Amino acid sequence: MKLTQNALTVLERRYLAKGENGKPDETPEDLFRRVAGAIAVPDLNYNPKADVAAVEEEFYKMMTELEFLPNSPTLMNAGRPLGQLSACFVLPVADSMEDIFEAVKQAALIHKSGGGTGFSFSRIRPMGSTVNSTGGVASGPVSFMRVFNMATEAVKQGGTRRGANMGILRVDHPDILQFIDCKKDNADITNFNISVGITEAFMKAVQANEDYDLVDPSTKEVMGKLNAKEVFDKIVYSAWHNGEPGIVFLDRLNRDNVVPSQGEIESTNPCGEQPLLPYESCNLGSINLVKMVRFKGEKVSIDWDKLAATVDKAVHFLDNVIDVNKYPIENIAFTTRQTRKIGLGVMGWADLLLYLGIPYNSEEAVALADKLMKFITDRGRQASAKLAKVRGAFPLFEESIYKDGEPLRNATVTTIAPTGTLSIIAGVSSGVEPVFSYVYIRNVMDRTEMLEVNTILQDLLEKRGLYSDELMRRIAEEGTIAHIDEIPEDIRKVFVSAHDISPLYHIKMQASFQNHTDNAVSKTVNFPHDATVEDVAEVYMLSYRLGCKGVTSYRDGSRDAQVLSLASKKGSEPAETESKEDVHATLVVTPRPRPDVTQGITEKMSIGCGNLYITVNYDEHGICEVFTNTGKAGGCPSQSEATARLVSVAFRSGIDVKTITSQLRGIRCPSTIRQKGMKCTSCPDAIARVIEKVVASNGFKEVGVQAAEVISKSEPKFADLVSSQLRVCPECGARVEHEGGCVICRECGYSKCN
């Protein structure tokens, strides 16, 4: 196989099966043979005489030549005991404690198996509503999102993937303003992407600057009104501020709901490209468009025949995945097989345009996107119809919008997904995103620097006698070639990067692909740092007018800790001579050890389920330890103990008192809320109150501890860096990129969404 060193690194870290010593016990070729063999077997279900060996070889060749790759769970788990092959799931969240925590349990099982989950929290009654069964007060959908978030944090997916979620709330839910602000703090609800579920009625009210109704989902009663334009402006401002929330056009998702008899589509997968009914899953795969290029001398063109053949094989492959898949929940297995949705997409779109000499930000590129995606979807449906003749239509075909036409094996065929790690393996640009940067400077183990240059640009510059390491370093520093006069204008015009492209063309490209995509298109609209709130509003409105099903945006530098970053001359970025080890050294802290001798107080606090005894200890440097015990009446000993342990570690790591107590204060527990006259609202709230009392009585400063030990004693080299998780990869220290509604590290394959 022709794999880059970066691809080999990603495969070894995340995909290859490992032995007991933690080292891979298969090669990349072994991996693809394992996958091809497992996915070929279902052919026997429909033809006992099927030549499974030939099918396996066809699938193997398609993957090893990097013409098509399935989603990550398929590569990781096919032919292995876990056997869970789907990336995308949607779970219902109904308005009862039993149903909510059933969804939490089901999400944990999905995350453990390697999938991502989408939820609509729109059915949950608003905060402050009466709970008839207990006489208590409802805490609202955002509070339960935090429960899902904590559960996700606790589940590591097979050692290779961490859970990701999409949280959606309808714009007419009474808690919508709280939802829009729920990720205002970048450290809050970190395992969720969030989107507001927008309706056509709301958008018409926005355009007319009218009020609209807020409806209690449990009673269907109108609880109030808000001005639609003001709510839209709040969504836009929040997106401008830090990229959250996105928007999803719910009526458009349901306009394309293939089986409306089965209910409404309420949510999507974590990156927004796969709308699904409750308990549906979908397996995705992407065609590498670079491999669909035909070279004849100086002439470059798309090989439409090869593309057609690849679509046929990919549809066959993805349909087989549905049969061989080991679903984490039986209800998901049944629902998925009723519609047999697949999501075939593309990667390498930006690289294809480079080969063709077409600027990404041009009408020619937009028109080609329309033509290309129409071809893939039309051909995909033909392939699905061909399978249906042998295997039968999907079981709900007679209830579907296609019932009067040719039977189809699959209710949906195409989806444009982000292809972060897959595109690294294939060595091409991600999904339908533009190229983020044409040159990277990597620091290898001996701290020497290695230039990694886009091969298409490198070949062209070498051909014209313009290539030099000095020029490549300048491109890496600039983040673009747009202002480098040494490069001819005809090259600069074509080789545009994400920040050279106006938001208008980001949306035009997304809309063009959406025109002929069954499901949706995952894409991020990248804004420069100096973009205005009005710029974001224009793009959100344009996405509505051009027929997109949703939109995600990111303004460069808009978060406290930058996610997407270009090299900067102003010192806000690490210098190019810094190694990844240096970057980590300024960030990693170790809590100071617990002192041998402490003093403190223990206070009894009344909570809803009894008494909680809270001990806060300190030494000459400040608070260093908190622990709890519950009284005879019971309570939540494991939860309160866990809270106390984390608070103790936080204090000894240098976190100031106000930050800690502000996170604990006001957390509400149903058992406490329903008892009148209670002094505190939960165990965490009680802990916060005792901490504050100790601080007040001892005169401690807001920073309650001696600074925790920093592994490197040097000062941080860029002051605006809060944590390594947003600006740099938490696993390898390289810079990360924001694309397709997700965050991806192109060096090691880390992805925040999976």
Long-range contacts (C-beta under 8 A, 24 or more apart in sequence): 1-28, 1-29, 1-64, 1-66, 2-66, 3-28, 3-425, 3-427, 4-427, 6-424, 6-427, 6-452, 6-746, 6-747, 7-424, 7-425, 7-426, 7-427, 9-747, 9-748, 9-749, 10-421, 10-424, 10-425, 10-748, 10-749, 11-425, 13-748, 13-749, 14-72, 14-76, 14-160, 14-161, 14-421, 14-749, 15-72, 15-75, 15-76, 15-160, 15-425, 17-80, 28-64, 29-64, 31-75, 32-60, 32-63, 32-64, 33-60, 34-78, 34-79, 34-80, 35-59, 35-63, 35-70, 35-74, 35-75, 35-78, 35-79, 36-60, 36-63, 37-79, 38-78, 38-79, 38-324, 39-70, 39-74, 39-78, 39-317, 39-320, 39-321, 39-324, 40-320, 41-320, 41-324, 42-320, 42-323, 42-324, 43-320, 45-323, 45-391, 46-390, 46-391, 47-390, 55-316, 58-313, 59-313, 59-317, 62-310, 62-313, 62-314, 62-317, 65-291, 66-288, 66-291, 66-425, 66-426, 66-427, 67-287, 67-288, 67-291, 67-292, 67-310, 68-285, 68-286, 68-287, 68-288, 68-310, 68-313, 68-314, 68-317, 69-285, 69-286, 69-288, 69-347, 69-419, 69-422, 69-425, 69-426, 70-283, 70-284, 70-285, 70-317, 70-318, 70-321, 71-283, 71-284, 71-285, 71-417, 71-422, 72-114, 72-161, 72-421, 72-422, 72-754, 73-113, 73-114, 73-115, 73-161, 73-283, 74-283, 74-285, 74-321, 76-114, 76-158, 76-160, 76-161, 77-113, 77-114, 77-158, 78-321, 78-324, 82-113, 82-114, 82-158, 82-326, 83-324, 83-325, 83-326, 84-113, 84-114, 84-115, 84-325, 84-326, 84-327, 84-328, 85-283, 85-321, 85-324, 85-325, 85-326, 86-115, 86-281, 86-282, 86-283, 86-321, 86-325, 86-327, 86-336, 87-114, 87-115, 87-116, 87-269, 87-282, 87-283, 87-284, 87-417, 87-754, 88-115, 88-116, 88-118, 88-269, 88-270, 88-274, 88-276, 88-281, 88-282, 88-283, 88-284, 88-343, 89-115, 89-116, 89-117, 89-118, 89-269, 89-276, 89-280, 89-281, 89-332, 90-117, 90-118, 90-119, 90-266, 90-267, 90-268, 90-269, 90-275, 90-276, 90-277, 90-278, 90-279, 90-280, 90-281, 91-117, 91-118, 91-119, 91-278, 91-279, 92-119, 92-120, 92-123, 92-266, 92-278, 92-279, 93-119, 93-120, 93-121, 93-123, 93-124, 93-144, 94-123, 95-123, 95-124, 95-125, 95-217, 95-218, 100-124, 100-144, 100-147, 101-147, 103-148, 104-147, 104-148, 104-151, 106-328, 106-329, 107-148, 107-151, 107-152, 107-163, 107-165, 108-151, 108-152, 108-154, 108-155, 108-163, 109-328, 109-329, 110-163, 110-328, 110-329, 111-152, 111-155, 111-157, 111-162, 111-163, 112-155, 112-157, 112-158, 112-328, 113-157, 113-158, 113-328, 114-157, 114-158, 114-160, 114-161, 115-281, 115-328, 116-163, 116-164, 116-165, 116-166, 116-269, 116-270, 116-271, 116-753, 116-754, 117-163, 117-164, 117-165, 117-166, 117-269, 117-270, 118-165, 118-166, 118-168, 118-267, 118-268, 118-269, 118-270, 118-274, 118-276, 119-148, 119-165, 119-166, 119-167, 119-168, 119-267, 120-168, 120-169, 120-170, 120-197, 120-266, 120-267, 121-145, 121-167, 121-168, 121-169, 121-179, 122-168, 122-169, 122-170, 122-173, 122-197, 122-217, 122-266, 123-217, 123-218, 124-217, 125-216, 125-217, 125-218, 126-173, 126-174, 126-175, 126-216, 126-217, 126-223, 127-175, 127-178, 129-216, 129-218, 131-670, 134-670, 134-674, 135-674, 136-670, 136-673, 136-674, 137-673, 137-674, 139-668, 139-670, 140-175, 140-178, 141-169, 141-173, 141-175, 141-179, 142-175, 142-178, 142-179, 142-182, 143-668, 145-182, 145-189, 145-192, 146-188, 146-189, 148-191, 148-192, 149-189, 149-190, 149-191, 149-192, 152-191, 153-190, 153-191, 161-754, 162-191, 162-754, 163-191, 164-191, 164-193, 164-270, 164-742, 164-752, 164-753, 164-754, 165-191, 165-192, 165-193, 165-270, 166-192, 166-193, 166-194, 166-195, 166-267, 166-268, 166-269, 166-270, 166-271, 166-272, 167-192, 167-193, 167-194, 167-195, 168-194, 168-195, 168-196, 168-197, 168-248, 168-266, 168-267, 168-268, 169-194, 169-196, 169-197, 170-196, 170-197, 170-199, 170-217, 170-250, 171-196, 171-197, 171-198, 171-199, 171-202, 171-212, 171-231, 172-199, 172-202, 172-212, 172-213, 172-214, 172-215, 173-214, 173-215, 173-217, 174-214, 174-215, 174-216, 174-223, 174-224, 176-214, 176-226, 176-231, 177-226, 177-231, 177-234, 179-245, 180-231, 180-234, 180-235, 180-238, 180-245, 181-238, 183-242, 183-244, 183-245, 184-238, 184-241, 184-242, 186-242, 186-559, 186-560, 186-561, 186-722, 186-726, 187-723, 190-725, 193-244, 193-246, 193-270, 193-271, 193-272, 193-552, 193-741, 193-742, 193-753, 194-244, 194-245, 194-246, 195-245, 195-246, 195-247, 195-248, 195-268, 195-272, 195-550, 195-552, 196-235, 196-245, 196-246, 196-247, 196-248, 197-248, 197-250, 197-266, 198-247, 198-248, 198-249, 198-250, 198-544, 199-249, 199-250, 199-251, 200-249, 200-251, 202-228, 202-231, 202-232, 203-228, 203-249, 203-544, 205-229, 206-231, 206-232, 232-537, 232-540, 233-533, 233-537, 235-540, 236-533, 236-536, 236-537, 236-540, 237-533, 239-536, 239-540, 239-553, 240-527, 240-531, 240-532, 240-533, 240-536, 240-553, 240-555, 240-558, 241-558, 242-558, 242-559, 242-560, 243-552, 243-553, 243-554, 243-555, 243-558, 243-559, 243-563, 243-738, 246-272, 246-550, 246-551, 246-552, 246-553, 246-741, 247-540, 247-543, 247-550, 247-551, 248-272, 248-549, 248-550, 249-544, 249-548, 249-549, 249-550, 252-547, 252-549, 253-520, 253-549, 256-518, 256-519, 257-401, 258-339, 258-341, 258-400, 258-401, 258-402, 258-411, 258-412, 259-338, 259-339, 259-396, 259-399, 259-400, 259-401, 259-411, 260-401, 261-396, 261-399, 262-338, 262-339, 262-396, 262-399, 268-520, 268-550, 270-741, 270-742, 270-753, 270-754, 271-417, 271-418, 271-522, 271-740, 271-741, 271-742, 271-753, 272-520, 272-522, 272-550, 272-552, 272-741, 273-343, 273-345, 273-415, 273-416, 273-417, 273-418, 273-519, 273-520, 273-521, 273-522, 273-740, 273-741, 274-343, 274-415, 274-417, 274-519, 274-520, 275-519, 275-520, 275-549, 276-341, 277-335, 277-339, 278-335, 279-329, 279-331, 279-332, 279-334, 279-335, 279-336, 280-332, 280-335, 280-336, 280-339, 280-341, 281-327, 281-332, 281-335, 281-336, 282-336, 282-341, 282-342, 282-343, 282-412, 282-415, 282-519, 283-318, 283-321, 283-322, 283-325, 283-342, 283-343, 284-318, 284-342, 284-343, 284-344, 284-345, 284-415, 284-417, 285-314, 285-317, 285-318, 285-342, 285-343, 285-344, 285-345, 286-344, 286-345, 286-346, 286-347, 286-417, 286-419, 286-422, 286-423, 286-431, 287-311, 287-314, 287-344, 287-345, 287-346, 287-347, 287-376, 288-346, 288-347, 288-348, 288-426, 288-428, 289-346, 289-347, 289-348, 289-349, 289-351, 289-352, 289-372, 289-428, 290-348, 290-351, 290-352, 290-355, 290-426, 290-428, 291-348, 292-352, 293-352, 293-355, 293-356, 300-355, 300-356, 300-357, 301-356, 302-352, 302-356, 302-372, 304-375, 307-375, 307-376, 307-379, 308-375, 308-379, 311-344, 311-376, 311-379, 311-380, 311-383, 312-379, 312-383, 312-386, 314-344, 314-380, 315-342, 315-344, 315-380, 315-383, 315-384, 315-387, 315-410, 315-413, 316-383, 316-387, 318-342, 318-343, 318-344, 318-410, 319-384, 319-387, 319-391, 319-409, 319-410, 337-395, 338-394, 338-395, 338-396, 339-394, 339-395, 339-396, 339-410, 339-411, 339-412, 340-394, 340-395, 340-409, 340-410, 340-411, 341-410, 341-411, 341-412, 341-519, 342-410, 342-412, 342-413, 343-412, 343-413, 343-414, 343-415, 343-417, 343-518, 343-519, 344-376, 344-380, 344-413, 344-414, 344-415, 345-414, 345-415, 345-416, 345-417, 345-419, 345-431, 345-517, 346-372, 346-373, 346-376, 346-416, 346-431, 346-432, 347-419, 347-422, 347-423, 347-426, 347-428, 347-429, 347-430, 347-431, 348-423, 348-426, 348-428, 348-429, 349-429, 349-431, 349-432, 349-433, 350-429, 350-432, 350-433, 350-434, 350-435, 351-428, 351-429, 351-435, 351-456, 353-494, 354-435, 354-454, 354-456, 354-457, 354-494, 354-495, 355-456, 357-494, 358-494, 359-493, 359-494, 359-496, 360-434, 360-496, 360-501, 360-505, 360-509, 361-496, 361-500, 361-501, 361-502, 361-505, 362-505, 365-509, 366-505, 366-508, 366-509, 366-512, 367-512, 369-432, 369-509, 369-512, 369-513, 370-512, 370-513, 370-515, 370-516, 373-414, 373-416, 373-512, 373-513, 373-515, 373-516, 373-517, 374-515, 374-516, 376-414, 376-516, 377-413, 377-414, 377-516, 377-517, 377-518, 378-516, 380-413, 380-414, 381-408, 381-413, 383-413, 384-408, 384-409, 384-410, 384-413, 385-409, 412-518, 412-519, 413-518, 414-516, 414-517, 414-518, 414-519, 415-517, 415-518, 415-519, 415-520, 416-513, 416-514, 416-517, 416-520, 416-521, 416-522, 416-523, 417-522, 417-740, 418-522, 418-739, 418-740, 418-741, 418-742, 418-744, 418-753, 419-740, 420-739, 420-740, 420-742, 420-744, 420-749, 420-751, 420-753, 420-754, 421-744, 421-749, 421-751, 424-746, 424-749, 427-455, 430-739, 430-740, 430-744, 431-522, 431-523, 431-739, 431-740, 432-509, 432-510, 432-513, 432-521, 432-523, 433-498, 433-523, 433-524, 433-739, 433-740, 434-496, 434-497, 434-498, 434-501, 434-506, 435-495, 435-496, 435-497, 435-498, 436-497, 436-498, 436-564, 436-737, 436-739, 437-476, 437-479, 437-480, 437-497, 437-566, 437-737, 438-475, 438-480, 438-481, 438-495, 438-497, 439-472, 439-473, 439-475, 439-476, 440-476, 440-746, 440-747, 441-473, 441-476, 441-576, 442-734, 442-747, 443-578, 443-579, 443-580, 447-579, 447-581, 449-576, 449-577, 451-476, 454-495, 457-481, 457-491, 457-495, 460-491, 461-487, 461-491, 464-488, 473-576, 476-567, 476-576, 477-567, 477-569, 477-576, 478-566, 478-567, 479-566, 479-567, 480-566, 498-526, 498-739, 499-526, 499-528, 499-556, 499-566, 501-526, 503-527, 503-531, 503-535, 503-536, 503-538, 503-539, 503-553, 504-539, 504-542, 506-539, 507-539, 507-542, 507-543, 507-546, 507-548, 507-551, 508-546, 510-543, 510-548, 510-551, 511-543, 511-546, 511-547, 511-548, 514-547, 514-548, 514-549, 515-547, 520-549, 520-550, 521-548, 521-549, 522-552, 522-740, 522-741, 522-742, 523-551, 523-552, 523-740, 523-741, 524-552, 524-553, 524-554, 524-738, 524-739, 524-740, 524-741, 525-551, 525-552, 525-553, 525-554, 526-553, 526-554, 526-556, 526-564, 526-738, 527-553, 527-554, 527-555, 527-556, 528-555, 528-556, 529-555, 529-556, 529-557, 529-558, 531-555, 552-741, 554-738, 559-726, 560-720, 560-722, 561-720, 561-721, 561-722, 561-723, 561-725, 561-726, 561-727, 562-720, 562-721, 562-726, 562-727, 563-726, 563-727, 563-736, 563-738, 563-743, 564-736, 564-737, 564-738, 565-727, 565-735, 571-718, 572-718, 572-719, 572-720, 573-718, 574-717, 574-718, 575-717, 578-717, 580-728, 580-732, 580-733, 580-734, 581-733, 582-712, 582-717, 583-717, 583-724, 583-728, 583-733, 584-711, 584-724, 584-733, 585-711, 585-712, 585-714, 586-710, 586-712, 586-714, 586-715, 586-716, 586-717, 586-721, 587-716, 587-721, 587-723, 587-724, 588-710, 588-711, 588-724, 589-653, 589-654, 589-708, 589-709, 589-710, 589-711, 590-653, 590-708, 590-709, 590-711, 591-649, 591-652, 591-653, 591-708, 592-621, 592-624, 592-652, 592-653, 592-705, 592-706, 592-708, 592-709, 593-652, 594-624, 594-625, 594-648, 594-652, 595-619, 595-624, 598-624, 598-625, 600-625, 600-694, 601-690, 601-693, 601-694, 603-690, 603-693, 604-631, 605-679, 605-680, 605-686, 605-689, 605-690, 606-678, 606-679, 606-680, 607-635, 607-669, 607-671, 607-672, 607-678, 607-680, 607-682, 607-683, 607-686, 608-669, 608-670, 608-671, 608-672, 608-673, 608-674, 608-675, 608-678, 608-682, 609-633, 609-634, 609-635, 609-636, 609-671, 609-672, 610-634, 610-635, 612-640, 612-683, 612-686, 614-644, 614-686, 614-687, 614-690, 616-690, 616-691, 616-694, 618-694, 618-698, 618-700, 618-704, 621-705, 621-706, 622-651, 622-700, 622-701, 622-703, 622-704, 622-705, 622-706, 623-651, 623-657, 623-691, 623-694, 623-695, 623-700, 623-704, 623-705, 624-648, 624-651, 624-652, 624-705, 625-651, 626-651, 626-687, 626-691, 628-683, 628-687, 635-683, 636-683, 639-683, 640-683, 640-684, 640-687, 643-683, 643-684, 643-687, 644-687, 647-687, 647-691, 651-704, 651-705, 652-705, 652-708, 653-705, 653-708, 654-703, 654-705, 654-706, 654-707, 654-708, 655-705, 656-702, 656-703, 656-704, 657-691, 657-692, 657-695, 657-700, 657-702, 657-703, 657-704, 658-702, 660-688, 660-691, 661-688, 661-691, 661-692, 664-688, 664-691, 665-689, 725-752
